Amino acid sequence: MSEFNHFDLNEACDFFDHEDEKQWARIEPYIIHDEGRTEEIMQEDFVDITREEVDAFSAGIEHAFQQVNSALTTAGVPLEICWADLGNNGGFMLVRTDDTPESFVHRVMKKPIKRVDSWV
């Protein structure tokens, strides 16, 4: 996990009404993986999942996200996948490389991303 920057989602909650489901709905698209859902996701295709299989799945996700971060850096795209504390679990979020919790919330609440013109 040390290869990922940390994004403090708990601090971001200070800048919006985190009890308002509509406001959470604007934050949630940036949560790209919630580790609390790993077994649920795996159970869609597998039965009798072992702890080793869950660990391997998580390691695969982390490796893929590391590769995405590397590609974003190489392409000069100012986005990154960061580790985030999601309350009861950990997970990953997509944020700008210069985002602070406050700037992230301000941007997401005021100017939602409607579409991506280009990745590179």
Long-range contacts (C-beta under 8 A, 24 or more apart in sequence): 1-62, 1-83, 1-90, 3-62, 3-66, 4-62, 4-65, 4-66, 4-69, 4-81, 4-82, 4-83, 4-92, 5-80, 5-82, 5-83, 6-82, 6-83, 6-84, 6-85, 7-82, 7-83, 7-84, 7-93, 7-95, 7-99, 7-101, 7-104, 8-84, 8-85, 8-101, 9-84, 9-85, 9-86, 9-93, 9-101, 10-85, 10-87, 11-101, 12-101, 12-102, 12-104, 12-105, 14-101, 14-102, 15-101, 15-102, 15-105, 15-106, 16-105, 16-109, 23-109, 26-108, 26-109, 26-112, 27-105, 27-108, 30-93, 30-94, 30-95, 30-104, 30-108, 31-84, 31-86, 31-91, 31-92, 31-93, 32-65, 32-81, 32-91, 32-92, 32-93, 32-94, 33-61, 33-65, 33-91, 33-92, 34-86, 34-89, 34-91, 35-86, 35-89, 35-90, 35-91, 36-86, 36-88, 36-89, 36-91, 61-92, 65-92, 75-119, 75-120, 77-119, 77-120
